[in-house]
Amino acid sequence: MARYTSTQIAAATKPSLINYVAAIFAATGSFLFGYDSGIISSVISPSYTHFHSYFNNPSDSIIGAIVAVFGGGAFVGSLIAGQTADWIGRKRTIQLGCVIAIVGCTLQTAAVNAAMLIVGRLIAGCSVGVLSMIVPVYQAEISPPHARGLLSGWTQMMIAWGFFAANWVGYGTGFINGNGQWRIPLGIQLVPAVLLLLGMFVLPYSPRWLAKQGRTDEARSTLVRLHGGSKNANLDIVDAEIQQMVEQIEWERDNLTTSYAELFNSKPNLHRTLCGMLVQAMTQWTGCNVNNYYGTVIYTALGYTDSKTLLINGIQGAWGVICTFVFITFIVDRIGRRWPLIIGGFMCGVAMAWEAGANAPFDKAKRAGEVYHSTGTGIAGIAAVFFFSLTFSFSFGPVSWIYQSEIFPMHMRALGTSVSAATNWLNNVIIGQITPIAFNKIGYKYFIVFAVCGLSNAIISYFLFPETKNKTLEEIGLLFGDTNVRVAPDQIDEENEKKAIEHVDRV
């Protein structure tokens, strides 16, 4: 068999139709994430009078619990997925998340009191924690290096689509006169969960997981399928890629252990684990879910009422989808991960400072018992939210999921990404719980907290995060200082190099 370098293996692999189908369909789990997270913004909005009446006008603390318990469940779910991802595989873990989602969403839809709704949100959150951790891992492991940003970026793309659907469903069902006003949008959560559960039966396993289980022939067959089938695949490249996987996995099995302690027991591992955890924590502290969860509350504070707040929320969701699509399709695999985080962190901070300025006169007037009205200032506040959505979609939104899924070696990828995703959800719980209280206590000044965090995010990204674009998953270990990466030698004969390049041109 010809010996190829990692660079040539990467250059000779292009995404096939099955790559796109598998990565995008698996991201239905991310759609569920976005929809579950987004629909609660409509359901708890003041215009959903039947919800507030049915649950006896819940207090701010109850509303905060309904929102925040979702993140608590997701924190637990992401840790569960870190174990099941290796035990039963990436594919079956996605299906496990779907089963949990069906239970949780059914309880929410049928809720007869606030406690039942909160339990349903907790269980549904657990499912989203499972899916938010495992879907990017699955996407990364079935994607060729030069398209990994695009295909893994569909995690955030489908989160954006989920928020988009939630916002418009929330707008439409807001006109229903009855308890269907809130039961229908909560019930719709079941649709993507059932579709993903069934659809995953026909999608491929992760070839790296198969190789780790010793199922090398199945891994090779799956890789041929992911390369476009036996008629289109370069079988020499497939064999070289399998050999690289197997060599790395066998070396890790013989020389390394898989445990949570392993995530912190060496300088390279500590570095990558901090990167994975920090990129997710920093994502939450951009303030993204202040806007996502409490968008209708923000627009109400800016002087808009009733269905107008839901309409603005829906338009903002559409804007997020467009921005994310542009970034993952045309930008992330060209300029990489690092600079979008640096620039995006700073610009998200600018957007939050803008939100603070626009909200200040409305908030000050309210606290003085007065009414402030300014169409121009209200529009400026809306523009600030839209600007934040642009910068977030061009930075932390997609990159956080891409980055955490590609920086860990095979033997600790499941545990590493689960800890990273759990960090996201832990901070999600904190922000979801304190936001309604902070709005009441400090008002517009709450946005300034996130403006400061944006600047710190940019600084941390500059000093801590290496660039990972266009590297094989095995090769990325070298960026963090690993000395145990089994990659092919850099020197090969010119004939093999020519064959690899010709294959790329042919594809």
C-alpha positions in Angstrom: 0.0 0.0 0.0 1.3 3.5 -0.9 2.4 5.6 2.1 0.8 9.1 2.2 1.4 12.0 4.5 -1.4 13.4 6.6 -1.4 16.5 4.4 -1.9 14.4 1.2 -4.7 12.4 2.9 -6.4 15.6 3.8 -5.9 17.1 0.3 -7.3 14.0 -1.4 -10.5 13.8 0.6 -13.5 15.9 -0.4 -17.0 15.8 1.0 -19.4 13.4 -0.8 -23.2 13.5 -0.9 -23.4 11.1 2.1 -21.1 13.4 4.1 -23.5 16.2 3.6 -26.6 14.1 4.2 -25.2 12.5 7.4 -23.8 15.7 8.9 -26.9 17.8 8.1 -29.5 15.2 9.1 -27.6 14.5 12.4 -27.8 18.2 13.0 -31.6 17.7 13.4 -30.5 17.2 17.0 -29.2 20.7 17.0 -32.4 22.0 15.5 -34.2 20.4 18.5 -31.6 22.2 20.7 -32.5 25.6 19.1 -36.2 25.0 19.0 -36.4 23.8 22.6 -34.3 26.7 23.8 -36.1 29.3 21.6 -39.7 28.4 22.1 -39.7 29.1 25.8 -39.0 32.8 25.0 -42.4 33.0 23.3 -44.2 30.8 25.8 -43.2 33.0 28.8 -43.7 36.3 27.0 -46.4 38.6 28.4 -48.5 38.2 25.2 -49.0 34.5 26.0 -51.8 35.3 28.4 -53.3 31.8 28.5 -49.9 30.4 29.7 -49.7 32.9 32.6 -53.3 32.4 33.5 -53.1 28.6 33.4 -50.0 28.6 35.7 -51.5 31.2 38.1 -49.2 34.1 37.0 -45.9 32.5 37.9 -43.3 34.7 39.7 -39.9 35.8 38.3 -38.3 33.0 40.2 -40.6 30.3 38.7 -40.1 31.8 35.2 -36.4 31.7 35.9 -36.6 28.1 37.0 -38.6 27.1 33.9 -35.9 28.6 31.7 -32.9 27.6 33.7 -33.8 24.0 34.6 -33.4 23.2 30.9 -29.7 24.0 31.1 -29.4 22.0 34.3 -30.7 18.9 32.5 -28.4 19.6 29.6 -25.4 19.8 31.9 -26.2 16.2 33.2 -27.0 15.0 29.6 -23.7 16.1 28.2 -21.8 14.2 30.9 -24.0 11.1 30.3 -23.2 11.3 26.6 -19.4 11.4 27.4 -19.8 7.8 28.6 -22.3 6.4 26.2 -20.4 7.8 23.2 -17.7 5.2 23.7 -19.9 2.4 25.1 -22.6 2.3 22.4 -21.2 4.7 19.8 -21.9 8.1 18.4 -24.9 7.0 16.3 -26.7 5.1 19.1 -26.0 8.0 21.6 -27.8 10.4 19.2 -30.8 8.0 19.2 -30.7 7.8 23.0 -30.9 11.6 23.1 -34.0 11.4 20.9 -35.8 8.9 23.2 -35.1 11.1 26.2 -36.4 14.1 24.2 -39.7 12.3 23.4 -40.3 11.7 27.1 -39.5 15.3 28.2 -41.4 17.0 25.4 -44.5 14.9 26.1 -44.4 15.9 29.8 -44.2 19.6 28.8 -47.0 19.4 26.3 -49.3 17.6 28.8 -48.3 19.7 31.9 -51.1 20.4 34.4 -49.0 22.4 36.8 -45.7 24.3 36.9 -43.9 21.4 38.6 -44.8 19.0 35.7 -43.7 21.6 33.2 -40.3 22.1 35.0 -39.7 18.3 35.2 -40.5 18.0 31.4 -38.1 20.9 30.8 -35.4 19.1 32.9 -35.7 15.8 31.0 -35.9 17.6 27.6 -32.8 19.5 28.6 -31.0 16.3 29.4 -31.7 15.1 25.8 -30.4 18.4 24.4 -27.3 18.0 26.5 -26.7 14.5 25.0 -27.3 15.8 21.5 -25.3 19.0 21.8 -22.3 17.0 22.9 -22.5 14.1 20.5 -23.7 15.6 17.2 -20.6 17.8 16.7 -18.4 14.8 17.5 -20.2 12.6 15.0 -20.0 15.4 12.3 -16.3 15.9 12.9 -15.5 12.2 12.6 -17.4 11.7 9.4 -16.1 14.9 7.7 -12.9 15.3 5.6 -10.5 18.0 7.0 -11.1 20.7 4.4 -14.9 20.5 4.9 -15.0 19.9 8.7 -15.7 23.5 9.5 -18.6 23.6 7.0 -20.1 20.2 8.1 -19.5 20.6 11.8 -20.8 24.2 11.4 -24.2 22.8 10.6 -24.5 22.3 14.4 -24.9 26.1 14.8 -26.7 26.4 11.5 -29.5 24.0 12.7 -29.5 25.7 16.2 -30.2 28.9 14.3 -32.9 27.2 12.2 -34.4 25.9 15.5 -34.6 29.3 17.0 -36.0 30.6 13.7 -38.8 28.0 13.7 -39.5 28.6 17.4 -39.8 32.3 16.9 -42.3 32.0 14.0 -44.2 29.2 15.6 -44.4 31.3 18.8 -45.6 34.3 16.7 -48.3 32.2 15.0 -49.6 30.3 18.0 -49.7 33.6 20.0 -53.0 34.3 18.2 -54.7 31.1 19.5 -57.4 31.8 22.1 -57.0 28.9 24.5 -54.4 26.6 26.1 -53.4 25.5 22.6 -51.5 28.8 22.5 -48.7 27.2 24.6 -49.4 23.5 24.3 -49.0 23.4 20.5 -45.6 25.1 20.3 -44.3 22.8 23.1 -45.8 19.7 21.4 -44.0 20.5 18.1 -40.7 19.6 19.9 -41.7 16.0 19.4 -41.4 16.2 15.6 -37.6 16.5 15.1 -37.0 14.1 18.0 -39.0 11.3 16.3 -37.6 12.1 12.8 -34.0 11.9 14.1 -34.6 8.7 16.0 -35.8 6.9 12.9 -33.4 8.5 10.4 -30.3 7.6 12.3 -31.0 3.9 11.6 -29.9 4.4 8.0 -26.9 6.8 8.5 -23.4 5.4 8.9 -21.5 4.8 12.1 -18.4 6.9 12.9 -15.5 5.1 11.2 -13.2 6.1 14.0 -15.5 4.6 16.6 -15.7 1.4 14.5 -12.0 1.2 14.3 -11.7 1.8 18.0 -14.0 -1.2 18.6 -11.7 -3.4 16.4 -14.3 -3.4 13.6 -11.7 -2.4 11.0 -13.4 -3.9 8.0 -16.7 -2.1 8.8 -14.7 1.1 9.4 -13.1 0.8 5.9 -16.5 0.1 4.3 -18.0 3.1 6.0 -15.0 5.3 4.9 -15.4 4.1 1.3 -19.1 5.1 1.6 -18.2 8.5 3.0 -15.7 9.0 0.1 -18.5 8.7 -2.4 -18.7 4.9 -2.8 -16.4 2.4 -4.5 -16.7 4.0 -7.9 -15.5 7.4 -6.7 -13.3 6.7 -3.7 -9.5 6.6 -4.0 -9.0 3.2 -2.3 -5.3 3.9 -1.7 -6.2 7.0 0.2 -9.0 5.2 2.1 -6.5 2.5 3.1 -3.9 5.1 4.2 -6.5 6.9 6.3 -7.6 3.7 7.9 -4.0 2.8 8.6 -3.4 6.2 10.3 -6.6 5.8 12.4 -5.7 2.3 13.5 -2.1 3.1 14.3 -3.2 6.0 16.4 -5.9 4.1 18.2 -3.7 1.1 18.9 -0.9 3.3 20.2 -3.4 5.1 22.5 -4.8 1.8 23.7 -1.4 0.5 24.6 0.1 3.6 26.1 -2.8 5.8 27.4 -5.8 5.6 29.7 -9.2 7.1 29.2 -10.5 8.9 32.3 -11.5 12.4 33.4 -8.1 12.7 35.1 -6.4 12.2 31.7 -8.0 15.5 30.6 -5.7 17.4 33.0 -2.6 15.2 33.6 -0.2 16.8 31.0 0.4 20.2 29.6 -1.0 19.4 26.1 -4.1 17.8 27.6 -4.6 20.6 30.1 -4.3 23.1 27.3 -6.8 21.5 25.0 -9.2 20.9 27.9 -9.0 24.5 28.9 -9.6 25.5 25.3 -12.7 23.3 25.0 -14.2 24.4 28.3 -13.3 28.1 27.9 -14.7 28.4 24.3 -18.0 27.1 25.6 -18.1 29.2 28.7 -17.0 32.3 26.7 -19.9 31.5 24.2 -22.4 31.8 27.0 -20.8 35.0 28.4 -21.1 36.8 25.1 -24.7 37.2 26.2 -26.2 35.2 23.4 -28.9 33.5 25.5 -29.9 36.8 27.2 -31.0 37.8 23.7 -32.3 34.3 22.7 -34.2 33.5 25.9 -35.4 36.9 26.8 -35.7 38.6 23.4 -39.4 39.4 23.9 -38.7 40.9 27.3 -36.0 43.1 25.8 -38.3 44.3 23.0 -41.0 45.0 25.5 -38.6 47.1 27.5 -37.8 49.0 24.3 -41.5 50.1 24.0 -42.9 47.3 21.8 -46.0 45.4 22.8 -48.0 42.2 22.2 -47.5 40.4 18.9 -44.9 43.0 17.7 -42.3 41.6 20.1 -42.9 38.1 18.7 -42.7 39.4 15.2 -39.4 41.1 15.8 -38.1 38.0 17.5 -39.1 36.0 14.4 -37.3 38.4 12.0 -34.2 38.3 14.2 -34.3 34.4 14.1 -34.3 34.6 10.2 -31.4 37.0 10.3 -29.4 34.6 12.5 -30.0 31.7 10.0 -28.7 33.8 7.1 -25.6 35.0 8.9 -24.7 31.5 10.1 -25.1 30.1 6.6 -22.8 32.7 5.1 -20.1 32.1 7.7 -20.0 28.3 7.7 -20.3 28.1 3.9 -17.9 30.7 2.7 -15.7 31.8 5.7 -14.8 29.3 8.4 -12.8 26.8 6.3 -11.0 29.7 4.6 -9.9 31.9 7.5 -10.1 29.3 10.2 -11.3 29.3 13.8 -8.9 31.6 15.8 -9.4 35.0 14.2 -13.2 34.8 14.1 -13.1 34.2 17.9 -10.7 37.1 18.5 -12.6 39.6 16.3 -16.0 38.2 17.2 -15.4 38.4 20.9 -14.6 42.1 20.6 -17.5 42.9 18.3 -20.0 41.0 20.5 -18.8 43.2 23.4 -19.4 46.3 21.2 -22.9 45.0 20.4 -23.7 44.5 24.1 -22.5 48.0 25.0 -24.8 49.3 22.2 -27.7 47.4 23.8 -26.9 49.0 27.1 -27.0 52.4 25.7 -30.2 51.9 23.8 -32.0 50.4 26.8 -30.7 53.0 29.3 -33.3 55.8 28.8 -36.3 53.3 28.9 -35.0 51.7 32.0 -34.3 54.9 33.9 -37.7 56.3 33.0 -39.4 53.1 34.2 -37.6 53.2 37.6 -38.6 56.8 38.0 -42.2 55.9 37.4 -42.3 57.7 34.1 -42.9 56.6 30.5 -40.2 57.1 28.0 -41.1 56.9 24.3 -38.6 57.2 21.4 -39.1 55.3 18.2 -35.5 56.1 17.1 -34.0 54.7 20.3 -36.2 51.7 20.2 -35.1 51.0 16.6 -31.5 51.5 17.8 -32.0 48.8 20.5 -33.4 46.4 17.9 -30.4 47.1 15.6 -28.0 46.3 18.4 -29.6 42.9 18.9 -29.4 42.2 15.1 -25.7 43.4 15.1 -25.0 41.0 18.0 -26.6 38.2 16.1 -24.4 38.9 13.1 -21.2 39.0 15.1 -22.1 35.9 17.1 -23.0 34.0 14.0 -19.6 34.9 12.5 -17.7 33.8 15.6 -18.6 31.9 18.8 -21.9 30.5 17.6 -20.5 28.0 15.0 -16.8 28.0 16.1 -17.4 26.9 19.7 -19.0 23.6 18.5 -16.5 23.0 15.7 -13.5 23.7 17.9 -14.5 21.6 20.9 -15.2 18.6 18.6 -11.8 18.6 16.8 -9.2 19.3 19.5 -9.3 16.1 21.5 -7.5 12.9 20.5 -9.7 9.8 19.9 -9.1 8.1 23.2 -10.5 11.2 25.1 -12.7 12.9 22.5 -15.9 11.7 24.1 -15.0 12.8 27.6 -13.3 16.0 26.5 -16.3 17.2 24.4 -18.7 16.1 27.2 -16.9 18.3 29.7 -16.7 21.2 27.2 -20.5 20.9 26.5 -21.2 20.6 30.2 -19.4 23.8 30.8 -21.6 25.5 28.2 -24.7 24.3 30.0 -23.5 25.1 33.5 -23.0 28.7 32.5 -26.3 28.5 30.6 -28.1 27.6 33.9 -26.4 30.5 35.7 -27.3 33.1 33.0 -30.9 31.7 32.5 -31.6 31.9 36.3 -30.1 35.3 37.0 -31.2 37.2 33.9 -34.8 38.0 34.9 -33.6 39.0 38.4 -30.8 41.1 36.9 -33.2 42.9 34.6 -35.3 43.9 37.6 -32.4 44.8 39.9 -29.8 46.6 37.6 -31.7 46.9 34.3 -29.6 48.1 31.4 -26.4 47.9 33.3 -26.7 44.1 33.0 -25.7 44.4 29.3 -22.4 46.1 30.4 -21.4 42.9 32.1 -21.4 41.1 28.8 -19.7 44.0 27.0 -16.7 43.5 29.4 -16.8 39.8 28.9 -16.6 40.3 25.1 -13.3 42.1 25.5 -11.9 39.4 27.8 -13.1 36.7 25.3 -11.1 38.4 22.6 -7.9 38.5 24.7 -8.2 34.9 25.8 -8.8 33.7 22.3 -5.7 35.6 21.1 -3.3 34.0 23.6 -4.7 30.5 24.2 -6.3 29.1 21.0 -4.2 27.6 18.2 -5.5 27.4 14.6 -6.9 24.0 13.6 -8.3 24.5 10.1 -7.4 21.9 7.4 -5.8 19.5 9.8 -6.7 15.9 10.2 -8.1 15.0 13.6 -5.0 13.0 14.3 -2.7 15.8 13.2 -4.3 18.4 15.4 -2.6 16.8 18.4 0.7 18.2 17.2 -0.7 21.7 17.6 -1.1 21.1 21.3 2.4 19.7 21.8 1.5 16.0 21.7 4.5 13.7 21.1 2.4 10.6 20.6 0.7 11.3 17.3 1.2 8.5 14.8 1.1 10.4 11.5 2.6 9.4 8.2 6.1 10.8 7.4 6.3 14.1 5.5 8.5 12.7 2.8 6.9 10.4 0.2 7.7 9.7 -3.4 6.5 12.1 -6.1 4.4 9.5 -7.8 2.2 9.1 -4.8 1.9 12.8 -4.4 0.9 13.2 -8.0 -1.8 10.5 -7.6 -3.3 12.3 -4.6 -3.4 15.6 -6.4 -4.9 14.0 -9.6 -7.6 12.4 -7.4 -8.6 15.8 -6.0 -8.8 17.3 -9.5 -10.9 14.4 -10.7 -13.4 14.7 -7.8 
